[in-house]
Structure formats: structure tokens, C-alpha cells
Amino acid sequence: MDLAASVDIGSHSFHLIVVQVENGSIRAIDKIRDPVSLAAGLDENRYLSKESISRAVNSLRKFGERLRSIPPHRVRAVGTNTLRTAKNREEFIKSAEEALGHQIDVISGHEEARLIYLGVAHSMEDDGQKRLVIDIGGGSTELILGEGFLPRRVESLYIGCVSLSKAFFSEGIIAASRLRDAEIMALQELEPIANIFKKQGWQRTIGSSGTILAIQDIVIAEGWSKSGISASSLKKLRKYLLSAGSIERLSLKGVDYDRKQVLPGGFAILSAIFEALSIENMEVSSGALREGVIYDLLGRLYQKDIREKTVRELMNRFQVDEAQAERVRAVALSFYEKVKKDWKIEGDFQRRILIWASLLHEIGLFVSYSQYHKHGQYLLNHLDMPGFSLRDQQCLSFLVRSHRRKFPLAELQLLRSEDRETMRKLGVLLRLAVLINRVRNDDETPQIDIKASSSLIKLTFPQGWLKDHPLTEADLATEAQYLVNAGFFLQYS
């Protein structure tokens, strides 16, 4: 049985889904939801409390037990808004990964939106209509316009059901003034994008995930809607919330205690979205982020990695010299294959990140030749890159920054501790590949042997080649000095 799994470390709930994969389609065979409410553990300085970390780690330890029978390469865990925000994120991730037994990728808001759309698109029929997909999470809200399986515009807003409930309903009181203040805050977040979305237009409005699913369950159970969520059913729910007056007095069928605590904030966001975008009716999808992560993972496993497309699109957008990028890629990959065992840098991620860095190392030339490696680093740190986690982008931008001039030791320290040694070594391989290809001519690229130990790198060129290429020899002498600062001794002959 081919199994795959995804873990969604959300701001309100943690989700695990295990699926059986057959002929390109998936069938869920197990789901676990744990309302950890991680976002509630963020203090005013954006630090996660020890209690919230402990609560989250205990939850992930249970998830880890369920995942033991699934091959690691068929599991992906992602963290969303709270982990994007938390200043002590690395401390949390270290404990969380140990408990879960798998790497956790913190993803950007736009990447979260893309994956949500992917999950929704796979759960509904494709009728060719333009869709607006809305997902209200614990710490952020995603809005996506798309067609078929392709998102056309994605936005991630810094409001969620937990954060808004904490800001306006922390005492449990649901008053008209507080509810309207919460809606106004949500409307302010929506204001910059509302007209843009309206101008682009859509035919179907689709909601996903906990808050919207819970509100749909309420309005159907109360007889205010036959299916989905209508603007009129939201007005009736608003009236009910205000008549109850407090979270404690809410008596709603099928809504558990934890969901009630964040319902007022979630309702305020959805009400504001209906108002700002003039929505009358919303369908609700069973697919969401966790399903999107599964389909994205399967794409990587079956040679449809969206990251490859992203890199090629960036090369085209920023007018990268493709021939030169391919020359550097070929040499860097050749060096990698020869030293990967001695340097203990074997792995799919290591190989791919080196290839992508090789292809994008000159992206900064689009801005200016002067310090283009720094321009490239900035671009890759700040661009929306579909398929890439924040860690992927950090490693990629570091490699591009490191490919020329002084080795960036200060930037190296900004990476996760477990990535530093690997990126230091990959950075050296990229530097050497760029140096060898300075002439930008296929005929001038020699066959080079490379050997490496912990701190020694030895390059062997064809006999007489360096004598005929004095510029390369001079560059190697300069490079040897740079690499001393990186902890390597370069020999060449």
C-alpha cells in the first residue's frame, strides 16, 4: 500500500492526514485534529510561551507515533503564521522536529495560499469557472483567485480567528461594539486588495478549513441555509451571537469548546470578507492546506516539482543567461558528485539546492553588476517562490550571496544550525564552478578532478591547462585566500 502523509502545524489546530495513493489520486485513511491553539501562546513580544511549546510538542509526539510506518520521504510537515511570526521559532522547531520525527518547513503566507488552493482545486470538479478561495486560519487569512489547478492571485492577511478573538473577545464577552471593531479591523486589512479582486472578478466563492466549516455547520443546523453559507445566514448568526452575549452562553450543535473560543473572531473576519467583496453565497470545500501539501508532495515524488518551474520562471523574468547558468550547474554538480561522500553532503535537498543556486547565481545582474551577488541574495529572500519553504529560500539566497568575493560568514550564522556546515561546503562548490566558467565559453571548460577532505580541497587540471589560462590561475590564487576565511585550504595544479 502506497501511503503519504502531511502535517499542518496551524495557529489554532494541528492536523495530520494519512492517504492511500492510487493512480495519481488520494483516499484519506486517517485524520487527526488537535486544537492546540498555538497562536494563543504568543506574547506581546511575539515569543511563544513555554506552556504553548510544551502543549504543541506533546501533540506532535502523538502524530509522530502515527507516522512511524510511513517512509520519511513521503511525509511533509508545514508550519504557518504563528511559526512565521514567533521570534523563538528555532527553539520551537528543534523540539517539535524531535517529537514529530520529521523536518518542519515553515512556509510563507503566499505559499500557504497556493497550497490551500491546490487542496481545494483537487477536492472539487473543474467547471472552467474562475474561483475565489478563502481560508480563515488561526493567525492569518488567505484569499486566492484561480482557475482549474492554477492560482492567479494569492494574498495572505495578518488576521486570524485566534488573533482576532484574543484582541477583541479575550474576556468572552460578545458585544455589538466589540464585534463591529473586530470587523472594522478585518475590513482595514482587506481594503488594499478588495477593489483589485473585484476588478478581476470570479464566478464561484469557495471557503475552506475550520472556521468556515464550523460556520457552515452552524447555519445549516439552525436551518438558516440548506448548503454553504449565504449573506443572509451570516446576518442571522450575527444576531444569535449578540443575543447570547458571551462565548460561555453559546449553545451550538456540533461546535466543540475549542472552536467556540475563537468563533467570534472567525465570524468577524468572514463577515468583513462578505461585506468588502460583496459576496452573497459561499460554497464550502473539504480540501484545504493539508490536502494541498499532499498533492504538492506527490508532485515532487513523481517529477512534477513546482520548484523547478519556479526557478525557470525566475530565470526568464530576470533575464538570466541560461547558457552560463547551465555551464555553472554542470561543473557544480560534477564537483558535488565527486565529494559528496567525503564531505557527508549526500541528499536530494543538497543536490537540488546546489542546482537551483547554480541556475540563479546571476539573478542579481538584473539590478546591477556592482555587488550583484548581494542583489541576488535580497531578491531570493523576498520574492514569492511557489513550492519553496522559508528555509529553502534562506539556503538558496545564502548560496547565491556566497558565490563570489569574501565568504559571508556572518550570513552563514543566520541559517539554521543544522544547515550551516552543508551550506558552507555547497557554497564553496558553487564558487569554484563560477570561477572555472568565468570565460563563459563551453570550449574553455576543462575536465577537472576534485578531491576533498575536512578542510582541504585539491583541484587537478589537464596538464598545461593553467599555464595557457593565466587569468584562471590568478583567480584561483585569490580564491585560495578567500577560502582560508571559510576554513578551507585550496590546492590546484
Secondary structure, 3 states (H helix, E strand, C coil): CCEEEEEEECCCCEEEEEEEEECCEEEEEEEEEECCCHHHHECCCCCECHHHHHHHHHHHHHHHHHHCCCCHHHEEEEECHHHHHCCCHHHHHHHHHHHHCCCEEECCHHHHHHHHHHHHHHHCCCCCCEEEEEEECCCCEEEEEEECCEEEEEEEECCCHHHHHHHHCCCCECCHHHHHHHHHHHHHHHHHHHHHHHHHCCCEEEEECHHHHHHHHHHHHCCCCCCCEEHHHHHHHHHHHHHHCECCCCCCCCCCHHHHHHHHHHHHHHHHHHHHCCCCEEEECCCCHHHHHHHHHHHHHCCCCHHHHHHHHHHHHCCCCHHHHHHHHHHHHHHHHHHHHHHCCCCHHHHHHHHHHHHHCCHHHHCCCCCHHHHHHHHHHHCCCCCCCHHHHHHHHHHHHCCCCCCCHHHHCCCCHHHHHHHHHHHHHHHHHHHHCCCCCHHHCCCCEEEECCCEEEEECCCCHHHHCHHHHHHHHHHHHHHHHCCCEEEEC
